[in-house]
Amino acid sequence: MNEVLEEILKTGYTKKHDGSPQKVIGQISEEEGRLIQDCARECRANTSVEIGLAFGTSALFICDSLRKNKNTKHYIIDPYQNFEHSYNGIGLNNLKRAGYENIIEFIEKPSHLGLAQLESEKVMVDFAFIDGWHTFDHVLVDFFFVDRILHVGGMVILDDSDWPAIEKVCSFIKSNRSYEFFGGTSPRSAEGNKNNVVHENKITNKFKNVIGKTPGKRTRYGAMAFKKISHDERSWDHFIDFV
Ligand SMILES: C[S@@+](CC[C@H](N)C(=O)[O-])C[C@H]1O[C@@H](n2cnc3c(N)ncnc32)[C@H](O)[C@@H]1O
């Protein structure tokens, strides 16, 4: 593990450009970092895209996990990284300090524009991490665009999947798209922890047994990883209701 990431995980702080301490907030947990490592290993990821950089914790895990060769590339999309009163460029500086400057490409745009740009440039990735604006519609749009640039066999993680809005997007993926649940982490939100097992009474698709150990119920996860099984071959009017 690189030293910049190690410091964040150990202390909860990182460094500003002048070397003074900066408290890290909103970052993924170490457990989620391990899920990133497992996914990257599973799909032998060379290329990846991430939505939501913040102070760079997930990006540092991802860059550590990619297979290193001449094609290695991590695309990062975040419109607010350089805002003075938020992240102030510290996430990008952390990637530079960790030695990853040459494998990253930073797109300073909201994700719906950044992802569409990657598709128009014919970029394809093996792995994606979605952790940007957390409303249902934004996360669904992120997933929609990610799917269009994700190789079959590639993997996507949705962070904070114990938030109701994001849990709904995961339900949509399970019920309507050709993705297989790969693994998840412990719930972190108050909602997720309050009642970890939720009833699932209306699942009608072929992945109905993937989530949860008890039939008819499913478990909440702090982050959920899915593997892409095939290209989108649904009919134009396909829809399976989901909960
Ligand atoms: C929870 S933080 C991400 C934390 C990060 N993954 C980590 O492990 O440190 C959410 C990030 O999403 C970014 N963000 C907010 N709206 C966005 C949008 N429309 N497109 C892309 N990123 C966005 C924010 O600037 C912020 O950096």
The ligand as a Gaussian input file, in Angstrom:
#p B3LYP/6-31G(d) Opt

LIG

0 1
 C      -18.327000      11.135000      -0.902000
 S      -17.224000      12.099000      -1.838000
 C      -16.201000      10.904000      -2.619000
 C      -15.238000      10.250000      -1.639000
 C      -14.116000       9.498000      -2.326000
 N      -14.609000       8.419000      -3.145000
 C      -13.126000       8.982000      -1.287000
 O      -13.007000       7.769000      -1.077000
 O      -12.461000       9.819000      -0.666000
 C      -18.241000      12.658000      -3.158000
 C      -17.488000      13.342000      -4.271000
 O      -18.364000      13.523000      -5.369000
 C      -18.070000      14.736000      -6.000000
 N      -19.227000      15.123000      -6.806000
 C      -20.334000      15.793000      -6.427000
 N      -21.170000      15.960000      -7.457000
 C      -20.581000      15.367000      -8.530000
 C      -20.950000      15.211000      -9.892000
 N      -22.101000      15.691000     -10.370000
 N      -20.108000      14.550000     -10.701000
 C      -18.941000      14.027000     -10.231000
 N      -18.546000      14.155000      -8.948000
 C      -19.349000      14.816000      -8.105000
 C      -17.713000      15.675000      -4.861000
 O      -16.942000      16.758000      -5.311000
 C      -16.955000      14.731000      -3.940000
 O      -15.586000      14.766000      -4.232000

